[in-house]
Amino acid sequence: MIEKLARLEERYDELANLIGDSSVMTDRERWQRYIKAHAELEDVVGVYRAYKKVLQEIREAGQLLADQLDDDFKEMVESELGQLEEKKTNFEQKLKMMLMPGDPNDQKNVIVEIRAGTGGEEAALFAADLFRMYARYAEQRNWKVEILHTNHTGIGGLKEAIFLVEGRGAYSRLKFESGVHRVQRVPTTESSGRIHTSAATVAVLPEAEEVDVEINPDDLRIDVFCASGHGGQSVNTTQSAVRITHLPTGIVVSMQDEKSQHKNKDKAMKVLRARLMDRLQTEQHQKLASTRRSMVGSGDRSERIRTYNFPQNRVTDHRIGLTLHRLDSILEGDLDEVIDAIITTDQAERMQQDG
């Protein structure tokens, strides 16, 4: 492990020199490739350097103990050494996890699709809450959110929202959000004060580049039509809305948010590529399912993964048995504690299986 980490550190320094090389900077494509590679190594090299510092401090503490020390000073050094040994163990665990083969999609941007499920208008209001939660979370991490498509209801709900999240590691942080999210609360339209249960589904797809998914133009049927608003009334007299059907799979993507037909087509193709790649990867995962059954990594859209209980201010993630009584802050985008716990569980599972 140490040899591999040393090589990664050496490569990190080499990339830093290349990025600052004036001859490289003139080749924009090459320079951006080095920038990306350097950024991907930054976390693991940072932890490795902190680990090396702890090892040095352990050696220095050991040398001190070899000297003739008075009892008080010796006790202090031994206490410090114990803390350093604990840090060393924690760093080693973290580095082992970081060196495990990662998901090739982890650094990709993501396309998130939220749809209201059972529960009528209340489900649509909850879908809007989820959209806001993820948008706030993206904002906290300095990620960019681009809305691709929304279908609003009359009182502020969302039947559907599709949006792109651009930022380093977006997929690695959001990929376990796929599934059914359930809400328990008293709807604003409920006069008797009864608690209702509604649901919304979330799908998180890695953004697919054209090189990731090859689409034959002959496999596409592209229809154009006038965009419509609430109740189906026409809101645009030009045929700017686009519907793309991928004939081999039957996947249909419609876009009408933009006034430009060209922009709607670009957005539709972006979503289509992501759905096709997701379909391909799901098929591959199903083939491997017999060898690896993960508590958190199935990504099954029909699986109930989390409950948001308003009367108790409680959020429960059913996959890992985590319950937090701060639903209000989580809906404001404070998701890190939940996401970190899920990622840690998944890493621990993978380490156990690989070990």
Secondary structure as GFF3:
##gff-version 3
##sequence-region A 1 355
A	DSSP	alpha_helix	2	19	.	.	.	ID=ss1
A	DSSP	alpha_helix	22	25	.	.	.	ID=ss2
A	DSSP	alpha_helix	28	66	.	.	.	ID=ss3
A	DSSP	alpha_helix	71	99	.	.	.	ID=ss4
A	DSSP	beta_strand	110	116	.	.	.	ID=ss5
A	DSSP	alpha_helix	120	140	.	.	.	ID=ss6
A	DSSP	beta_strand	144	152	.	.	.	ID=ss7
A	DSSP	beta_strand	158	166	.	.	.	ID=ss8
A	DSSP	alpha_helix	170	174	.	.	.	ID=ss9
A	DSSP	three_ten_helix	175	177	.	.	.	ID=ss10
A	DSSP	beta_strand	179	185	.	.	.	ID=ss11
A	DSSP	beta_strand	196	206	.	.	.	ID=ss12
A	DSSP	three_ten_helix	217	219	.	.	.	ID=ss13
A	DSSP	beta_strand	220	225	.	.	.	ID=ss14
A	DSSP	three_ten_helix	230	232	.	.	.	ID=ss15
A	DSSP	beta_strand	241	246	.	.	.	ID=ss16
A	DSSP	beta_strand	251	255	.	.	.	ID=ss17
A	DSSP	alpha_helix	261	288	.	.	.	ID=ss18
A	DSSP	beta_strand	304	309	.	.	.	ID=ss19
A	DSSP	beta_strand	314	317	.	.	.	ID=ss20
A	DSSP	beta_strand	322	324	.	.	.	ID=ss21
A	DSSP	alpha_helix	327	331	.	.	.	ID=ss22
A	DSSP	alpha_helix	336	354	.	.	.	ID=ss23
###
